[in-house]
Amino acid sequence: MNFSRRLTLFIFGTLLGSAFVYAVLIRGRDMPAWLPGDRVLEQLREHPVQVASKGACQLQCNQLGNNDILSVLNTAEVNFSESDIRGKDIPEYVLEGKGLKGQTLKMKFKSTQLTTNFLELVQPTTNDTCNCK
């Protein structure tokens, strides 16, 4: 048997084995998040969102709504450099994502066992004339 025939059989066997492994083991399974940012987003998305009083005030001042929070959660990237994760029992994460109108928003969240808490806008989109505390 010459080399080209052996190579052809090897490639055919490799493709057939790969297709079998995909069909039996991989297809239809939900793969967990691997990277730290993806794991944080998965954790924040799995619970209902509660809005803190300061966050509600900032949303009202910037003419944003609860749907903007959900939009940011769905399009977000975690900004670990601005997040407060060291030395806390419940870390606070800063997410950067798009609002409903396409504007970039930075929001601070924390996740407890049963809820995701929206704490505040980190960078308000308009000048902060409201006294939100």
MARGU-206409 format. One record per residue: x, y, z of N, C-alpha, C in turn; residue in one letter; residue number from 1. Coordinates in nm, 3 decimals. Each point is the difference from the previous one (the first is absolute). Layout:
REM MARGU-206409
n.X,n.Y,n.Z,ca.X,ca.Y,ca.Z,c.X,c.Y,c.Z,r,k
X,Y,Z,X,Y,Z,X,Y,Z,A,NUM
...
//
This chain:
REM MARGU-206409
n.X,n.Y,n.Z,ca.X,ca.Y,ca.Z,c.X,c.Y,c.Z,r,k
0.086,-0.117,0.000,-0.086,0.117,0.000,0.091,0.124,0.000,M,1
-0.026,0.089,-0.095,0.086,0.118,-0.011,-0.042,0.108,0.101,N,2
0.079,0.103,0.008,-0.019,0.106,0.100,-0.132,0.076,-0.022,F,3
-0.035,0.033,-0.121,-0.122,0.078,-0.025,-0.124,-0.079,0.041,S,4
-0.001,-0.130,-0.020,-0.114,-0.083,0.042,-0.011,-0.004,0.153,R,5
0.112,-0.013,0.069,-0.001,0.001,0.147,-0.044,0.135,0.054,R,6
0.046,0.109,-0.061,-0.039,0.135,0.043,-0.150,0.021,-0.021,L,7
-0.053,-0.047,-0.112,-0.143,0.013,-0.026,-0.082,-0.077,0.104,T,8
0.039,-0.121,0.031,-0.072,-0.078,0.102,0.012,0.063,0.139,L,9
0.115,0.056,0.031,0.019,0.067,0.129,-0.093,0.121,0.012,F,10
-0.005,0.084,-0.103,-0.085,0.119,0.002,-0.147,-0.040,0.009,I,11
-0.041,-0.102,-0.077,-0.137,-0.048,0.004,-0.036,-0.050,0.141,F,12
0.086,-0.077,0.060,-0.025,-0.051,0.135,-0.006,0.110,0.103,G,13
0.087,0.100,-0.012,-0.001,0.113,0.093,-0.129,0.079,-0.012,T,14
-0.045,0.026,-0.123,-0.125,0.074,-0.020,-0.121,-0.080,0.050,L,15
0.000,-0.129,-0.027,-0.110,-0.084,0.046,-0.004,-0.005,0.153,L,16
0.115,-0.014,0.064,0.006,-0.001,0.146,-0.041,0.133,0.061,G,17
0.041,0.109,-0.062,-0.037,0.134,0.049,-0.150,0.021,-0.011,S,18
-0.059,-0.042,-0.110,-0.145,0.013,-0.017,-0.073,-0.083,0.105,A,19
0.047,-0.119,0.030,-0.061,-0.086,0.100,0.008,0.063,0.139,F,20
0.116,0.052,0.037,0.017,0.065,0.130,-0.091,0.121,0.012,V,21
-0.009,0.081,-0.105,-0.089,0.117,0.002,-0.145,-0.044,0.018,Y,22
-0.044,-0.100,-0.077,-0.140,-0.043,0.004,-0.037,-0.060,0.135,A,23
0.091,-0.072,0.062,-0.033,-0.069,0.124,0.026,0.086,0.124,V,24
0.110,0.073,0.004,0.041,0.067,0.123,-0.026,0.151,0.004,L,25
0.007,0.069,-0.112,0.001,0.145,0.004,-0.133,0.063,-0.042,I,26
-0.063,-0.052,-0.104,-0.120,0.062,-0.056,-0.111,0.008,0.104,R,27
-0.064,0.117,0.009,-0.113,0.019,0.089,0.035,0.030,0.144,G,28
0.125,0.013,0.033,0.039,0.030,0.137,0.031,0.148,0.014,R,29
-0.035,0.052,0.114,0.030,0.139,0.031,0.139,0.004,0.063,D,30
0.092,0.065,-0.067,0.138,0.008,0.050,0.010,0.110,0.105,M,31
0.060,-0.026,0.112,0.015,0.105,0.102,0.103,0.104,-0.043,P,32
-0.010,0.115,0.062,0.094,0.107,-0.030,0.138,-0.035,0.056,A,33
0.103,0.032,-0.075,0.136,-0.034,0.041,0.077,0.119,0.051,W,34
-0.016,0.114,-0.064,0.078,0.117,0.037,-0.064,0.072,0.118,L,35
0.080,0.072,0.079,-0.055,0.067,0.119,-0.112,0.099,-0.031,P,36
0.016,0.078,-0.105,-0.104,0.097,-0.036,-0.131,-0.068,-0.038,G,37
0.010,-0.110,-0.073,-0.120,-0.074,-0.038,-0.067,-0.065,0.121,D,38
0.079,-0.045,0.095,-0.057,-0.061,0.121,-0.074,0.104,0.083,R,39
0.056,0.122,0.009,-0.067,0.107,0.074,-0.130,0.037,-0.068,V,40
0.002,0.014,-0.133,-0.122,0.035,-0.072,-0.106,-0.109,0.014,L,41
0.039,-0.125,-0.004,-0.093,-0.110,0.017,-0.064,0.005,0.138,E,42
0.081,0.030,0.101,-0.051,0.009,0.137,-0.097,0.117,0.014,Q,43
0.030,0.114,-0.061,-0.086,0.117,0.012,-0.131,-0.018,-0.078,L,44
0.003,-0.071,-0.110,-0.118,-0.016,-0.084,-0.099,-0.103,0.052,R,45
0.043,-0.089,0.087,-0.087,-0.111,0.039,-0.105,0.037,0.106,E,46
0.010,0.117,0.061,-0.096,0.039,0.104,-0.074,0.127,-0.041,H,47
-0.118,0.024,0.060,-0.071,0.125,-0.030,0.076,0.122,0.053,P,48
-0.019,0.112,-0.068,0.073,0.123,0.034,-0.083,0.084,0.095,V,49
0.063,0.044,0.108,-0.061,0.097,0.092,0.081,0.129,-0.011,Q,50
-0.069,0.113,0.004,0.063,0.129,-0.017,0.011,0.069,0.134,V,51
0.121,0.045,0.035,0.022,0.074,0.125,-0.056,0.141,-0.015,A,52
-0.019,0.069,0.111,-0.061,0.133,-0.003,0.087,0.100,-0.077,S,53
0.132,-0.004,0.020,0.088,0.091,-0.073,-0.005,-0.030,-0.150,K,54
-0.004,-0.127,-0.035,-0.010,-0.039,-0.140,-0.130,0.044,-0.064,G,55
-0.111,-0.012,0.073,-0.129,0.043,-0.052,-0.002,0.150,-0.023,A,56
0.060,0.076,0.092,0.008,0.145,-0.016,0.084,0.037,-0.122,C,57
0.114,-0.068,-0.018,0.086,0.029,-0.115,-0.066,-0.039,-0.132,Q,58
-0.073,-0.109,0.000,-0.072,-0.039,-0.121,-0.103,0.104,-0.038,L,59
-0.072,0.050,0.101,-0.103,0.100,-0.026,0.063,0.131,-0.049,Q,60
0.111,0.041,0.060,0.067,0.124,-0.041,0.055,-0.009,-0.142,C,61
0.045,-0.117,-0.040,0.059,-0.018,-0.133,-0.100,-0.052,-0.101,N,62
-0.128,-0.002,0.037,-0.108,-0.043,-0.087,0.024,-0.140,-0.056,Q,63
0.034,-0.091,0.090,0.021,-0.140,-0.034,-0.103,-0.083,0.074,L,64
-0.018,-0.125,-0.043,-0.097,-0.087,0.065,0.059,-0.135,0.033,G,65
-0.086,-0.087,0.052,0.044,-0.135,0.035,0.043,-0.080,-0.122,N,66
-0.058,0.029,-0.115,0.040,-0.070,-0.122,0.143,0.035,-0.040,N,67
0.047,0.119,0.037,0.139,0.035,-0.026,0.094,-0.085,0.085,D,68
-0.041,-0.032,0.122,0.080,-0.087,0.086,0.013,-0.138,-0.063,I,69
-0.112,-0.054,-0.048,0.002,-0.131,-0.064,0.081,0.002,-0.129,L,70
-0.007,0.109,-0.073,0.078,0.012,-0.123,0.149,0.001,0.030,S,71
0.039,0.072,0.105,0.142,0.003,0.040,0.045,-0.139,0.043,V,72
-0.083,-0.070,0.077,0.036,-0.135,0.044,0.020,-0.095,-0.119,L,73
-0.077,0.020,-0.105,0.010,-0.089,-0.117,0.114,0.034,-0.094,N,74
0.048,0.125,0.003,0.106,0.042,-0.093,0.129,0.035,0.071,T,75
0.012,-0.036,0.126,0.106,0.054,0.085,0.133,-0.074,-0.012,A,76
0.101,0.074,0.037,0.134,-0.052,0.028,0.032,0.043,0.142,E,77
0.064,-0.086,0.077,0.035,0.032,0.138,0.130,0.080,0.001,V,78
-0.002,0.114,0.068,0.119,0.084,0.016,0.059,-0.031,0.138,N,79
0.096,-0.093,0.002,0.057,-0.043,0.128,0.086,0.109,0.064,F,80
0.057,0.091,-0.080,0.086,0.104,0.058,-0.080,0.100,0.083,S,81
-0.126,0.021,-0.033,-0.085,0.092,0.076,-0.088,-0.072,0.101,E,82
-0.006,-0.130,-0.006,-0.084,-0.078,0.092,0.065,-0.008,0.137,S,83
-0.084,-0.012,0.102,0.046,-0.009,0.138,-0.017,-0.146,0.044,D,84
0.105,-0.080,-0.024,-0.013,-0.144,0.024,0.090,-0.052,0.111,I,85
0.095,0.077,0.043,0.096,-0.048,0.099,-0.044,0.038,0.142,R,86
0.007,-0.096,0.091,-0.028,0.026,0.140,-0.146,0.018,0.033,G,87
-0.090,-0.045,-0.086,-0.143,0.012,0.026,-0.064,-0.138,-0.001,K,88
-0.099,-0.017,0.085,-0.074,-0.126,-0.001,-0.083,-0.012,-0.128,D,89
-0.061,0.111,-0.041,-0.079,0.003,-0.123,0.064,0.103,-0.094,I,90
0.072,-0.044,-0.102,0.068,0.093,-0.088,-0.099,0.083,-0.084,P,91
0.044,0.121,-0.036,-0.078,0.089,-0.085,0.070,0.012,-0.134,E,92
-0.075,-0.023,-0.108,0.057,-0.003,-0.133,-0.051,0.118,-0.082,Y,93
0.090,0.061,-0.077,-0.036,0.106,-0.093,-0.012,-0.062,-0.139,V,94
-0.116,0.019,-0.060,-0.026,-0.052,-0.134,-0.012,0.115,-0.099,L,95
0.058,-0.018,-0.117,-0.014,0.097,-0.108,-0.078,-0.065,-0.111,E,96
-0.113,0.060,-0.036,-0.084,-0.056,-0.105,-0.081,0.108,-0.068,G,97
-0.084,-0.041,-0.090,-0.083,0.092,-0.078,-0.140,0.007,0.058,K,98
-0.054,0.123,0.008,-0.137,0.021,0.041,-0.094,-0.023,-0.117,G,99
-0.129,0.024,0.022,-0.098,-0.022,-0.106,0.020,0.094,-0.118,L,100
0.046,0.121,0.026,0.020,0.098,-0.107,0.139,-0.008,-0.062,K,101
0.079,-0.099,0.040,0.133,-0.019,-0.058,0.112,0.072,0.073,G,102
-0.031,0.072,0.108,0.103,0.071,0.074,0.077,-0.097,0.088,Q,103
0.127,0.029,0.023,0.083,-0.082,0.086,-0.023,0.039,0.145,T,104
-0.030,-0.098,0.083,-0.028,0.025,0.141,0.092,-0.085,0.086,L,105
0.041,0.057,0.114,0.076,-0.073,0.101,-0.088,-0.010,0.123,K,106
-0.024,-0.124,0.041,-0.086,-0.023,0.116,0.070,-0.092,0.098,M,107
-0.031,0.022,0.129,0.060,-0.082,0.105,-0.106,-0.096,0.054,K,108
0.037,-0.128,0.008,-0.088,-0.107,0.046,0.068,-0.081,0.109,F,109
-0.082,-0.064,0.081,0.050,-0.106,0.088,-0.104,-0.110,0.000,K,110
0.046,-0.122,0.022,-0.089,-0.115,-0.005,0.002,-0.073,0.134,S,111
-0.118,-0.018,0.056,-0.013,-0.082,0.119,-0.050,-0.137,-0.044,T,112
-0.038,-0.083,0.093,-0.039,-0.136,-0.036,-0.127,-0.004,-0.085,Q,113
-0.094,0.090,0.023,-0.128,-0.007,-0.069,-0.032,0.121,-0.086,L,114
0.079,0.107,0.009,-0.031,0.121,-0.077,0.126,0.060,-0.059,T,115
-0.021,0.080,-0.102,0.104,0.085,-0.056,-0.040,0.143,0.033,T,116
0.087,0.074,0.065,-0.031,0.136,0.041,0.069,0.100,-0.091,N,117
-0.079,0.090,-0.060,0.055,0.111,-0.074,0.024,0.111,0.101,F,118
0.125,0.041,0.017,0.035,0.097,0.103,-0.004,0.143,-0.050,L,119
0.071,0.027,-0.111,0.009,0.137,-0.047,0.056,0.006,-0.141,E,120
-0.019,0.116,-0.063,0.068,0.031,-0.124,0.138,0.052,0.037,L,121
0.103,-0.057,-0.057,0.135,0.043,0.033,0.033,0.128,-0.073,V,122
-0.046,0.012,-0.121,0.027,0.118,-0.081,-0.133,0.048,-0.056,Q,123
-0.069,0.092,0.069,-0.129,0.047,-0.050,0.015,0.062,-0.139,P,124
-0.104,-0.018,-0.082,0.008,0.047,-0.137,-0.028,0.149,-0.013,T,125
-0.070,0.059,0.092,-0.025,0.143,-0.003,0.066,0.064,0.121,T,126
0.003,0.133,0.003,0.057,0.065,0.118,-0.088,-0.031,0.121,N,127
0.063,-0.036,0.110,-0.071,-0.049,0.118,-0.051,0.117,0.082,D,128
-0.119,0.050,-0.037,-0.060,0.111,0.074,-0.086,-0.050,0.115,T,129
-0.031,-0.128,-0.001,-0.078,-0.058,0.110,0.093,-0.034,0.115,C,130
-0.051,0.005,0.118,0.076,-0.038,0.118,-0.037,-0.142,0.039,N,131
0.061,-0.095,-0.066,-0.027,-0.141,0.028,0.105,-0.053,0.098,C,132
-0.047,-0.044,0.114,0.092,-0.050,0.101,-0.047,-0.131,0.054,K,133
//
